[in-house]
Amino acid sequence: MSNEEDFAPKKKKSVEEAEKKRRERVIPGSLMKAVLRSGEGTGKPAEGDQVIFHCTTRTLDGAIVNSTRAELGGKGNPIRLILGKSKMILGLSEGIPTMLKGEIAMFKMKPEIHYAEDDCPVTAPEGFPMDDELHFEIEMLDFFKAKVISEDLGVVKKITDEGQGWESPREPYEVTARITAKTVDGKGILLHKEEPYFFTFGKSEVPKGLEMGIGTMARGEKAIVYVNKIYLTKSSLMSSLEGLEEVQFEIELVHFVQVRDMLGDGRLIKRRVVDGRGEFPMDCPLHDSLLRVHYKGMLLNEEKTLFYDTRVNNDGEPLEFCSGEGLVPEGLEMCVRLMLPGEVSLVTCPPDYAYDKFPRPASVPEGAHVQWEIELLGFEMPKDWTGLTFQEIMEEAEKIKNTGNRLFKEGKFELAKAKYEKVIREYNHVNPQDDEEGKIFLNSRNSLHLNVAACYQKMGEYRKSIETCNKVLDANPLHVKALYRRGMAYMLGGDFDEAKEDFEMMVTVDKSSEPDAAAALLKLKQKQQEVEKKARKQFKGLFDKKPGEISEVGADSEDGKSLDDPTSKVEAEKNDGDGSTGSTPNAGTDCAFEGERTGFLGRLSPSGRRILSALGLNRCSVL
């Protein structure tokens, strides 16, 4: 078990031991209680409860030291503490849990269990007779199970009526609530009970502490939120806060509209206009599913031009598509995945998530911002593999894999990788029953890993491609396809020595792969020569001057190639293509793969040794 896993229990245990040791200071005669007025019921405060009480401190001869009561010189504001969380003098932390609601009790305390306690967590008020034996008169006004919203206890909530569901408002939801407010002494300062108040979450339209409290509420919930002055920020709801130490808000969360900033930059916004069925997000089509939607598409111009409506342009039939296959614009699919069945949402979408990277309808101009009104009619989850035979599982895996291959050919490498990885995850629960099934299973899984590696190569993530190939080679170091794919990743990443080793190993393992290995080695040589030429041109003359002279980096030649350059003819014919050759039956994968050209610095970055080698400086005796 890690240190982090051990830390929390040890910390809790040490706190409990400290509290136990502190309670041992209460010895017979140090804390005495007399009930002045009986309370009601049988319930008593427990740890985690918020207690609200008035406190008056007197000397033994009856002189008032201080009080929370207005008639005795205080401000009239009762004390609000949370048992087990708030800092309290020892006598109160032991005495208050013995009281009933409405009870008035007198506690006689020795100095060592009030402010004269060693390491007392509470600082005594100025001029307080902390070394005297004192009487503490406590009136228990109320106590209840509290939800602590801020760690410093500046915002605390009491639920008076449970709401429905578990979803709570968050930025930038639109909230409708009935709100009243009063000071801790009961003076009303805000009345909105009959007329609900509407505000947008995160726009500072209500005090910060109130918004924090509402952010923990469910639809229909009623609660009281106690907000300390440090969380009472000015807002359109309360513009004047002068003289307020604490405010008690009574709230009924009438309704809220889910508004989601899908990208976090305000460009792709999903606004729910009709609630769906079920609980968010558990009942949403988060995973790849068959979806059925009706939608309208409008341009975000002055006329709000309608360019498509499934109820009109699709003979009234809904659009059916499988998510995760790139069949609809990315912004539309992202939002539908977060909808509930029956929900209607309004989506505003920027061009790069709408039709700039997707076949555009004729009436949608390039660079157009659009708005979709989407209704999710329903969805079907993928088939559960539980209970399927091995043959049926392999057939389902092949279908998903073929979808990945199609996406790869369309250049949608992220989506293709997701399909391959989905099958690999499902394979964790597949158990072949004999050697033949084991062989089929292993070949299929290796093929999927190498297809993932191909996707990484196309995405320019060569190190991840190498790591994925290693998943195959760790189990079978002589796997020719994996050697070829890893060699290509090494080459594209500028690790030429490692690439050469993999290509040469191919021939050692399987003589039939010699043509493919030879083609790969030729390409590797071309790449090395290309890097060396660029390096020499980039640093031309840098090391030709005598000590003390300044050299300038040479400019590229007009065409960048010499007449005797052995790569000129090849590159003219192949246009600097890279990756597997057209005849790679033994080293290819289920995806057609053609490597990508990397930048100069990318080829030089793997190590300083290769940079010097490319510059020819490994032969220099003096730099």
C-alpha positions as CSV (number, residue, x, y, z in Angstrom):
1,M,0.0,0.0,0.0
2,S,1.3,3.4,-0.9
3,N,2.2,6.2,1.6
4,E,-0.7,8.3,0.3
5,E,-3.1,5.4,1.1
6,D,-1.6,5.1,4.6
7,F,-1.6,8.8,5.3
8,A,-5.4,9.5,5.7
9,P,-6.1,6.7,8.3
10,K,-3.0,7.7,10.3
11,K,-4.0,11.3,10.3
12,K,-7.5,10.5,11.5
13,K,-6.1,8.2,14.2
14,S,-3.7,10.9,15.5
15,V,-6.6,13.4,15.6
16,E,-8.8,11.0,17.6
17,E,-5.9,10.3,20.0
18,A,-5.4,14.0,20.5
19,E,-9.1,14.5,21.2
20,K,-9.1,11.6,23.7
21,K,-6.1,13.1,25.5
22,R,-7.7,16.5,25.6
23,R,-10.9,15.0,27.2
24,E,-8.8,13.4,29.9
25,R,-8.2,17.0,31.2
26,V,-11.9,17.1,32.3
27,I,-11.5,15.8,35.9
28,P,-14.3,15.6,38.5
29,G,-15.3,19.0,39.7
30,S,-13.7,20.9,36.8
31,L,-17.0,21.1,34.8
32,M,-20.4,21.3,36.6
33,K,-23.8,21.7,34.9
34,A,-27.1,23.0,36.2
35,V,-30.3,23.0,34.1
36,L,-32.1,26.4,34.3
37,R,-34.8,25.5,31.8
38,S,-35.6,22.1,30.4
39,G,-35.5,21.5,26.7
40,E,-37.8,19.6,24.4
41,G,-37.6,16.1,22.9
42,T,-34.9,13.6,23.5
43,G,-32.4,14.4,20.7
44,K,-29.0,15.9,21.5
45,P,-26.3,17.4,19.3
46,A,-23.8,14.9,17.8
47,E,-20.6,15.3,15.9
48,G,-21.1,17.0,12.6
49,D,-24.2,18.9,13.8
50,Q,-24.4,22.6,13.6
51,V,-25.3,24.1,17.0
52,I,-26.8,27.6,17.4
53,F,-26.8,29.1,20.9
54,H,-26.6,32.2,23.0
55,C,-23.8,32.4,25.5
56,T,-23.4,34.7,28.5
57,T,-20.3,34.5,30.7
58,R,-20.3,35.6,34.3
59,T,-18.0,35.6,37.2
60,L,-18.9,33.5,40.2
61,D,-20.3,36.6,41.9
62,G,-22.6,37.3,38.9
63,A,-20.8,40.0,37.1
64,I,-21.2,39.8,33.3
65,V,-18.0,39.3,31.4
66,N,-19.5,39.1,27.9
67,S,-22.7,38.0,26.2
68,T,-24.1,37.5,22.7
69,R,-27.5,38.8,23.9
70,A,-28.4,42.4,22.9
71,E,-30.1,43.1,26.3
72,L,-26.9,42.2,28.1
73,G,-24.6,44.3,25.9
74,G,-23.9,41.9,23.0
75,K,-24.7,42.3,19.3
76,G,-27.7,39.9,19.5
77,N,-26.1,37.4,17.1
78,P,-26.1,33.8,18.4
79,I,-23.0,31.6,18.0
80,R,-23.0,29.1,15.2
81,L,-20.5,26.2,15.5
82,I,-20.2,22.7,14.1
83,L,-19.3,19.9,16.6
84,G,-16.1,18.1,15.7
85,K,-15.1,20.8,13.2
86,S,-15.2,24.2,14.8
87,K,-12.6,25.3,17.4
88,M,-14.2,25.4,20.9
89,I,-13.1,25.7,24.5
90,L,-13.0,22.3,26.1
91,G,-15.9,23.0,28.6
92,L,-18.3,23.8,25.7
93,S,-17.2,20.9,23.5
94,E,-18.0,18.5,26.4
95,G,-21.1,20.3,27.7
96,I,-23.1,21.2,24.6
97,P,-23.6,17.6,23.5
98,T,-25.5,17.0,26.7
99,M,-28.2,19.7,25.9
100,L,-31.7,19.4,24.4
101,K,-33.2,21.9,22.0
102,G,-34.6,24.9,23.8
103,E,-32.7,24.1,27.0
104,I,-30.9,26.7,29.1
105,A,-28.0,25.4,31.2
106,M,-25.3,26.9,33.4
107,F,-21.8,25.4,33.2
108,K,-19.3,26.1,35.9
109,M,-15.8,25.8,34.5
110,K,-12.4,25.7,36.0
111,P,-9.8,27.9,34.1
112,E,-8.0,24.8,32.7
113,I,-11.1,23.8,30.7
114,H,-11.9,27.2,29.3
115,Y,-9.4,29.8,28.0
116,A,-6.6,28.8,30.4
117,E,-6.3,25.3,28.9
118,D,-2.8,24.4,27.7
119,D,-2.7,24.9,23.9
120,C,-6.3,26.2,23.9
121,P,-7.5,26.3,20.2
122,V,-9.5,29.5,20.9
123,T,-8.0,32.9,21.7
124,A,-9.6,34.6,24.7
125,P,-11.3,38.0,24.1
126,E,-9.2,41.0,25.1
127,G,-9.4,41.6,28.9
128,F,-11.0,38.2,29.5
129,P,-10.4,36.8,33.1
130,M,-9.1,33.5,31.7
131,D,-7.5,32.5,35.0
132,D,-10.8,32.7,36.9
133,E,-13.4,30.0,37.5
134,L,-16.5,31.2,35.5
135,H,-20.2,30.5,34.8
136,F,-21.2,30.0,31.1
137,E,-25.0,30.3,30.6
138,I,-26.0,28.5,27.3
139,E,-29.4,28.6,25.6
140,M,-29.6,26.0,22.9
141,L,-31.6,27.6,20.1
142,D,-31.3,24.9,17.5
143,F,-29.1,22.1,16.2
144,F,-29.2,20.0,13.1
145,K,-27.1,17.9,10.7
146,A,-25.2,20.4,8.6
147,K,-23.5,20.2,5.2
148,V,-20.3,22.0,5.3
149,I,-19.8,23.8,2.0
150,S,-16.6,25.8,2.7
151,E,-13.7,24.4,4.6
152,D,-13.5,27.5,6.9
153,L,-17.2,26.9,7.8
154,G,-18.1,30.2,6.3
155,V,-20.9,28.6,4.2
156,V,-23.0,25.9,5.8
157,K,-26.3,24.4,4.6
158,K,-29.3,22.8,6.4
159,I,-31.7,20.8,4.2
160,T,-35.3,21.3,5.2
161,D,-36.9,19.4,2.3
162,E,-35.1,16.9,0.1
163,G,-35.1,17.5,-3.7
164,Q,-35.3,15.1,-6.6
165,G,-32.4,13.5,-8.4
166,W,-28.7,14.2,-7.7
167,E,-27.8,16.8,-10.4
168,S,-27.0,20.3,-9.1
169,P,-26.5,23.6,-10.8
170,R,-23.1,24.6,-12.0
171,E,-21.6,27.2,-14.3
172,P,-23.2,28.3,-16.6
173,Y,-26.6,26.8,-15.7
174,E,-29.7,29.0,-15.6
175,V,-31.3,28.9,-12.2
176,T,-34.8,29.8,-10.9
177,A,-35.2,29.9,-7.1
178,R,-37.3,31.5,-4.4
179,I,-35.0,33.3,-2.0
180,T,-35.5,35.1,1.3
181,A,-32.8,36.4,3.6
182,K,-32.5,37.6,7.2
183,T,-29.8,38.4,9.6
184,V,-28.9,36.0,12.4
185,D,-31.1,37.9,14.8
186,G,-34.1,37.4,12.6
187,K,-34.3,40.8,10.8
188,G,-35.6,40.3,7.2
189,I,-33.5,41.9,4.5
190,L,-34.6,40.2,1.3
191,L,-38.1,39.0,0.3
192,H,-38.5,37.1,-3.0
193,K,-40.5,34.2,-1.8
194,E,-43.6,34.6,-4.0
195,E,-41.7,35.7,-7.1
196,P,-38.9,33.4,-8.1
197,Y,-35.5,34.9,-8.8
198,F,-33.8,34.0,-12.1
199,F,-30.0,34.1,-12.5
200,T,-27.1,32.6,-14.4
201,F,-24.7,30.5,-12.4
202,G,-21.2,31.9,-12.4
203,K,-22.1,35.4,-13.4
204,S,-21.9,36.9,-9.9
205,E,-25.6,37.7,-9.9
206,V,-26.0,36.4,-6.3
207,P,-23.6,36.5,-3.4
208,K,-20.7,34.0,-3.7
209,G,-21.7,32.1,-0.6
210,L,-25.3,31.8,-1.7
211,E,-24.2,30.5,-5.1
212,M,-22.0,28.0,-3.4
213,G,-24.9,26.7,-1.4
214,I,-27.3,26.5,-4.3
215,G,-24.6,24.6,-6.2
216,T,-25.1,21.7,-3.7
217,M,-28.9,21.6,-4.1
218,A,-31.1,19.2,-6.2
219,R,-34.1,20.3,-8.1
220,G,-37.1,21.0,-5.8
221,E,-34.9,21.1,-2.7
222,K,-35.5,23.5,0.2
223,A,-32.7,24.6,2.4
224,I,-31.3,27.2,4.7
225,V,-27.8,28.4,3.9
226,Y,-25.8,30.3,6.5
227,V,-23.3,32.7,4.9
228,N,-20.5,34.5,6.7
229,K,-19.6,38.0,5.7
230,I,-16.4,37.0,3.9
231,Y,-18.7,35.2,1.4
232,L,-21.2,38.0,1.1
233,T,-20.1,39.6,-2.2
234,K,-22.1,42.4,-3.9
235,S,-24.5,41.3,-6.6
236,S,-27.6,42.3,-8.4
237,L,-29.6,40.4,-5.8
238,M,-28.0,42.2,-2.9
239,S,-26.2,45.5,-3.6
240,S,-25.9,46.7,0.0
241,L,-24.0,44.5,2.5
242,E,-22.9,47.1,5.0
243,G,-23.0,46.0,8.6
244,L,-23.9,42.4,7.8
245,E,-21.8,39.8,9.8
246,E,-23.8,36.8,8.6
247,V,-26.9,36.2,6.5
248,Q,-29.3,33.3,6.7
249,F,-30.8,32.5,3.3
250,E,-33.9,30.4,2.9
251,I,-34.0,28.9,-0.6
252,E,-36.3,26.8,-2.7
253,L,-34.6,25.6,-5.9
254,V,-37.6,25.7,-8.3
255,H,-35.8,24.8,-11.5
256,F,-32.6,25.0,-13.4
257,V,-31.7,24.7,-17.1
258,Q,-28.6,22.7,-17.9
259,V,-26.2,24.8,-19.9
260,R,-22.9,23.2,-20.8
261,D,-19.8,24.9,-22.2
262,M,-18.6,21.8,-24.1
263,L,-15.2,23.2,-25.0
264,G,-14.6,25.5,-22.0
265,D,-14.1,28.5,-24.3
266,G,-17.7,29.5,-24.9
267,R,-17.8,28.5,-28.5
268,L,-19.8,25.2,-28.3
269,I,-22.8,25.6,-26.0
270,K,-25.5,23.1,-25.3
271,R,-28.6,24.4,-23.6
272,R,-31.3,22.0,-22.5
273,V,-34.8,23.3,-23.3
274,V,-36.9,20.2,-22.5
275,D,-35.9,17.8,-19.8
276,G,-35.4,14.1,-20.7
277,R,-36.1,10.9,-18.9
278,G,-33.7,9.4,-16.4
279,E,-30.8,10.6,-14.4
280,F,-27.9,12.6,-15.8
281,P,-25.4,11.4,-16.9
282,M,-26.0,7.7,-16.1
283,D,-28.8,7.4,-18.6
284,C,-27.0,9.3,-21.4
285,P,-25.5,7.5,-24.4
286,L,-21.9,8.2,-23.2
287,H,-20.6,5.1,-24.9
288,D,-20.8,4.4,-28.7
289,S,-24.4,3.6,-29.5
290,L,-27.0,3.6,-32.2
291,L,-28.8,7.0,-31.9
292,R,-32.1,8.2,-33.2
293,V,-32.6,12.0,-33.3
294,H,-34.7,14.6,-35.0
295,Y,-32.9,17.9,-35.6
296,K,-33.2,21.3,-37.2
297,G,-30.1,23.1,-38.5
298,M,-30.0,26.9,-38.7
299,L,-27.3,29.4,-39.7
300,L,-26.5,31.9,-37.1
301,N,-27.2,34.8,-39.3
302,E,-29.8,37.6,-38.9
303,E,-32.5,35.5,-40.7
304,K,-31.6,32.3,-38.8
305,T,-31.8,30.5,-42.2
306,L,-33.0,26.9,-41.8
307,F,-30.9,24.6,-43.9
308,Y,-32.1,21.2,-42.8
309,D,-35.0,19.6,-40.9
310,T,-35.3,15.9,-40.5
311,R,-39.1,16.2,-40.2
312,V,-39.2,17.9,-43.6
313,N,-36.1,16.8,-45.5
314,N,-35.9,13.2,-44.4
315,D,-39.6,12.3,-45.1
316,G,-40.4,12.8,-41.4
317,E,-38.0,10.0,-40.4
318,P,-35.4,10.6,-37.6
319,L,-31.7,10.5,-38.3
320,E,-30.1,7.2,-37.2
321,F,-26.3,7.0,-36.8
322,C,-23.7,5.2,-34.7
323,S,-21.7,7.5,-32.5
324,G,-17.9,7.2,-32.6
325,E,-17.8,6.7,-36.3
326,G,-17.6,10.3,-37.6
327,L,-21.0,10.1,-39.3
328,V,-22.2,13.5,-38.1
329,P,-20.4,16.8,-37.2
330,E,-18.2,16.5,-34.1
331,G,-20.0,19.2,-32.2
332,L,-23.4,17.6,-32.8
333,E,-22.2,14.2,-31.6
334,M,-20.5,15.6,-28.5
335,C,-23.8,17.2,-27.4
336,V,-26.0,14.2,-28.1
337,R,-23.8,12.0,-26.0
338,L,-24.8,14.2,-23.0
339,M,-28.6,14.1,-23.7
340,L,-31.3,12.0,-22.0
341,P,-34.0,10.2,-24.0
342,G,-36.8,12.7,-24.8
343,E,-34.6,15.7,-24.1
344,V,-34.6,18.7,-26.5
345,S,-31.5,20.8,-26.6
346,L,-30.4,23.9,-28.4
347,V,-26.7,23.8,-29.6
348,T,-24.7,26.7,-30.9
349,C,-21.6,25.4,-32.7
350,P,-18.5,27.0,-34.3
351,P,-17.4,26.2,-37.8
352,D,-14.5,23.8,-36.9
353,Y,-16.9,21.6,-34.9
354,A,-19.8,21.9,-37.5
355,Y,-19.2,21.7,-41.2
356,D,-15.7,23.0,-41.9
357,K,-14.4,19.5,-41.2
358,F,-17.4,17.6,-42.4
359,P,-19.3,17.5,-45.8
360,R,-21.3,20.7,-45.9
361,P,-24.9,21.0,-47.1
362,A,-25.1,23.1,-50.2
363,S,-26.7,26.0,-48.4
364,V,-24.1,26.2,-45.6
365,P,-21.2,28.5,-46.5
366,E,-17.7,27.8,-45.4
367,G,-16.9,29.2,-42.0
368,A,-20.5,29.3,-40.9
369,H,-21.6,29.2,-37.2
370,V,-24.7,27.1,-36.9
371,Q,-27.4,26.2,-34.4
372,W,-29.0,22.8,-34.0
373,E,-32.3,22.1,-32.2
374,I,-31.9,18.4,-31.3
375,E,-34.3,15.9,-29.9
376,L,-32.9,12.6,-28.7
377,L,-35.7,10.0,-29.4
378,G,-33.7,7.1,-28.0
379,F,-30.6,5.0,-28.4
380,E,-29.4,1.4,-28.3
381,M,-26.3,0.4,-26.5
382,P,-23.8,-1.9,-28.1
383,K,-24.3,-5.6,-27.8
384,D,-23.1,-7.0,-24.5
385,W,-20.6,-9.8,-25.1
386,T,-21.5,-11.6,-21.9
387,G,-22.9,-15.0,-22.8
388,L,-21.6,-15.0,-26.4
389,T,-19.6,-17.9,-27.7
390,F,-16.0,-17.4,-28.7
391,Q,-17.0,-17.4,-32.4
392,E,-19.7,-14.7,-31.8
393,I,-17.2,-12.6,-29.9
394,M,-14.7,-12.7,-32.7
395,E,-17.4,-11.8,-35.2
396,E,-18.4,-8.7,-33.1
397,A,-14.8,-7.8,-32.7
398,E,-14.2,-8.0,-36.5
399,K,-17.2,-5.7,-37.1
400,I,-15.8,-3.0,-34.8
401,K,-12.3,-3.5,-36.3
402,N,-13.6,-3.0,-39.8
403,T,-15.2,0.2,-38.7
404,G,-11.9,1.3,-37.4
405,N,-10.2,0.4,-40.7
406,R,-12.8,2.5,-42.6
407,L,-12.2,5.5,-40.3
408,F,-8.4,5.1,-40.7
409,K,-8.7,5.2,-44.5
410,E,-10.8,8.3,-44.1
411,G,-8.1,10.0,-42.1
412,K,-10.0,9.9,-38.9
413,F,-7.2,8.4,-36.9
414,E,-8.4,9.4,-33.4
415,L,-11.8,7.7,-34.0
416,A,-10.1,4.7,-35.6
417,K,-7.8,4.3,-32.6
418,A,-10.8,4.5,-30.2
419,K,-12.5,1.6,-32.1
420,Y,-9.4,-0.6,-31.9
421,E,-8.9,0.2,-28.2
422,K,-12.5,-0.6,-27.4
423,V,-12.0,-4.1,-28.7
424,I,-8.7,-4.5,-26.8
425,R,-10.5,-3.5,-23.6
426,E,-13.3,-6.0,-24.2
427,Y,-10.7,-8.7,-24.8
428,N,-9.6,-8.4,-21.2
429,H,-12.8,-10.4,-20.3
430,V,-12.4,-13.0,-23.1
431,N,-11.0,-16.5,-22.1
432,P,-10.1,-18.8,-25.0
433,Q,-11.0,-22.4,-24.2
434,D,-8.4,-24.3,-26.2
435,D,-5.1,-23.8,-28.2
436,E,-6.9,-23.1,-31.5
437,E,-9.0,-20.3,-29.9
438,G,-6.0,-19.0,-28.1
439,K,-4.1,-18.7,-31.4
440,I,-7.0,-16.9,-33.1
441,F,-7.4,-14.6,-30.1
442,L,-3.7,-13.7,-29.8
443,N,-3.4,-13.0,-33.6
444,S,-6.5,-10.7,-33.4
445,R,-5.2,-8.8,-30.3
446,N,-1.7,-8.3,-31.8
447,S,-3.3,-7.0,-35.0
448,L,-5.3,-4.5,-33.0
449,H,-2.3,-3.3,-31.1
450,L,-0.4,-2.8,-34.4
451,N,-3.3,-0.9,-35.8
452,V,-3.3,1.4,-32.8
453,A,0.4,1.9,-33.4
454,A,-0.3,2.9,-37.0
455,C,-2.8,5.4,-35.8
456,Y,-0.2,6.9,-33.4
457,Q,2.2,7.2,-36.3
458,K,-0.3,9.0,-38.4
459,M,-1.0,11.3,-35.5
460,G,2.8,12.1,-35.1
461,E,3.0,10.4,-31.7
462,Y,5.9,8.1,-32.5
463,R,6.9,7.3,-28.9
464,K,3.4,6.0,-28.1
465,S,3.5,4.0,-31.4
466,I,6.8,2.4,-30.2
467,E,5.3,1.6,-26.8
468,T,2.2,0.0,-28.4
469,C,4.4,-2.2,-30.6
470,N,6.3,-3.3,-27.5
471,K,3.1,-4.8,-26.2
472,V,3.4,-7.3,-29.0
473,L,7.1,-7.7,-29.0
474,D,7.4,-8.2,-25.2
475,A,5.4,-11.4,-25.7
476,N,6.9,-12.3,-29.1
477,P,10.2,-10.6,-29.8
478,L,10.3,-12.2,-33.3
479,H,6.9,-10.8,-34.5
480,V,7.8,-9.4,-38.0
481,K,4.9,-7.0,-38.4
482,A,5.6,-5.5,-35.0
483,L,9.3,-5.1,-35.8
484,Y,8.4,-3.4,-39.1
485,R,5.9,-1.1,-37.4
486,R,8.3,-0.2,-34.6
487,G,11.1,0.4,-37.0
488,M,9.0,2.8,-39.0
489,A,8.1,4.7,-35.7
490,Y,11.8,4.8,-34.8
491,M,12.7,6.2,-38.2
492,L,10.0,8.8,-38.2
493,G,11.1,9.9,-34.7
494,G,14.7,10.2,-35.8
495,D,16.0,7.2,-34.0
496,F,17.8,5.8,-37.0
497,D,20.1,3.2,-35.2
498,E,17.1,1.6,-33.5
499,A,15.1,1.6,-36.8
500,K,18.0,-0.1,-38.6
501,E,18.2,-2.8,-35.9
502,D,14.5,-3.6,-36.3
503,F,14.6,-3.8,-40.1
504,E,17.6,-6.0,-40.1
505,M,16.0,-8.2,-37.4
506,M,13.1,-8.8,-39.8
507,V,15.3,-10.6,-42.3
508,T,16.9,-12.6,-39.6
509,V,13.5,-13.8,-38.3
510,D,11.8,-14.3,-41.7
511,K,13.7,-14.5,-45.0
512,S,10.5,-13.8,-46.9
513,S,10.4,-10.3,-45.4
514,E,13.7,-9.4,-47.0
515,P,12.2,-7.3,-49.9
516,D,10.2,-5.3,-47.4
517,A,13.1,-4.9,-45.0
518,A,15.4,-3.8,-47.9
519,A,12.9,-1.2,-49.0
520,A,12.6,0.1,-45.5
521,L,16.4,0.2,-45.1
522,L,16.7,2.2,-48.4
523,K,14.1,4.6,-47.1
524,L,16.0,4.9,-43.8
525,K,19.2,5.7,-45.7
526,Q,17.4,8.4,-47.6
527,K,16.1,9.9,-44.4
528,Q,19.5,9.9,-42.8
529,Q,21.1,11.6,-45.9
530,E,18.3,14.1,-45.9
531,V,18.9,15.0,-42.3
532,E,22.7,15.2,-42.8
533,K,22.3,17.5,-45.8
534,K,19.9,19.8,-44.0
535,A,22.2,19.9,-41.0
536,R,25.2,20.8,-43.1
537,K,23.3,23.5,-44.9
538,Q,21.9,24.9,-41.7
539,F,25.3,25.2,-40.1
540,K,27.4,25.8,-43.2
541,G,30.6,27.7,-42.4
542,L,29.9,27.5,-38.6
543,F,33.1,25.6,-38.0
544,D,35.2,26.9,-40.9
545,K,36.5,30.1,-39.2
546,K,39.5,30.5,-37.1
547,P,39.2,30.9,-33.3
548,G,37.8,34.4,-32.6
549,E,36.1,34.8,-35.9
550,I,32.3,34.8,-36.2
551,S,30.6,32.4,-38.6
552,E,27.2,32.8,-40.1
553,V,24.7,30.0,-40.7
554,G,24.7,29.3,-44.4
555,A,21.6,29.8,-46.6
556,D,20.0,26.9,-48.4
557,S,21.0,26.3,-52.0
558,E,18.4,27.1,-54.6
559,D,17.0,23.6,-54.9
560,G,18.7,21.9,-51.9
561,K,20.1,18.9,-53.9
562,S,23.4,18.2,-55.5
563,L,23.5,16.4,-58.9
564,D,25.1,13.4,-57.4
565,D,22.6,13.1,-54.5
566,P,21.4,9.5,-54.5
567,T,18.1,10.5,-53.0
568,S,17.1,12.9,-55.8
569,K,15.8,10.4,-58.2
570,V,14.0,8.4,-55.6
571,E,12.3,11.4,-54.0
572,A,11.3,12.7,-57.4
573,E,9.5,9.4,-58.0
574,K,8.1,8.9,-54.5
575,N,7.5,12.5,-53.4
576,D,9.2,11.8,-50.1
577,G,6.6,9.2,-49.0
578,D,7.4,7.3,-45.9
579,G,6.2,4.1,-44.2
580,S,5.4,0.7,-45.5
581,T,5.9,-0.1,-49.2
582,G,3.1,-1.0,-51.4
583,S,4.3,-4.6,-51.3
584,T,4.4,-5.4,-47.6
585,P,2.3,-8.5,-47.2
586,N,4.4,-9.7,-44.3
587,A,4.9,-6.4,-42.6
588,G,1.7,-4.6,-43.2
589,T,-1.4,-4.3,-41.0
590,D,-5.1,-4.3,-41.6
591,C,-4.8,-0.5,-42.1
592,A,-3.1,1.0,-45.1
593,F,-0.1,2.9,-43.6
594,E,2.0,5.6,-45.1
595,G,4.3,7.5,-42.7
596,E,4.4,11.2,-42.4
597,R,7.2,13.7,-42.9
598,T,8.7,15.2,-39.8
599,G,10.3,18.5,-39.3
600,F,14.0,19.1,-39.1
601,L,14.2,19.7,-35.3
602,G,12.0,16.7,-34.8
603,R,14.6,14.5,-36.5
604,L,17.5,16.0,-34.6
605,S,15.9,16.0,-31.1
606,P,16.5,12.3,-30.0
607,S,20.0,12.8,-28.9
608,G,23.0,15.2,-29.1
609,R,25.1,12.3,-30.5
610,R,23.0,12.0,-33.6
611,I,23.1,15.8,-34.1
612,L,26.9,15.8,-34.1
613,S,26.9,12.7,-36.4
614,A,24.5,14.3,-38.8
615,L,26.8,17.4,-38.9
616,G,29.9,15.2,-39.5
617,L,31.3,16.6,-36.2
618,N,32.0,13.1,-34.9
619,R,35.1,13.2,-37.1
620,C,36.3,16.6,-35.7
621,S,39.3,16.5,-33.3
622,V,38.8,20.2,-32.2
623,L,35.5,22.1,-31.9
